[in-house]
Amino acid sequence: MSDEESEESYELLGFDNVLLPVGDLAEAVGFYERAGFAVGFRFDEAGIALLQVGKETPGVLLRAEEVLGHRSPPWPSPRLWLEVPDARAAARRLAAAGIAPLDEAFPGATGWTVEVADPWGNILGFTDYTKRPELGRRG
């Protein structure tokens, strides 16, 4: 194999799935449905469920971990941010569904972001491109 071939085989093409550990699959699916996710599939015997994100094939894969209990913020954690048309509207919708934001929506370089945590400490950000619409998916 030449150097050129090995470099080409390592090209990053995009995301497959993002895996989030949860303590209880049924509870997690309910939480994420309230947060606006659609369930792509659920395989309870394997302890997994795939949540759809927009029209993309990859999604957020919930994986049940028996030893994982509920955690309250704050804690150091990776953050998964998802694009929405309006983060402040998303914050209001999440609050109406009983999902409290970690803090008020905050401005960034491209628009606004609001973050929430699931019961197992996974942090999700909902961010928009209202300041830079040309960079967003609808721009």
Salt bridges, closest charged atoms under 4 A:
GLU27 OE2 - HIS70 NE2 3.22
ASP44 OD1 - ARG42 NE 2.78
GLU56 OE2 - ARG137 NE 3.19
GLU65 OE2 - ARG63 NE 2.74
GLU83 OE1 - ARG137 NH1 2.64
GLU115 OE2 - ARG79 NE 2.73
GLU134 OE2 - ARG132 NE 2.78
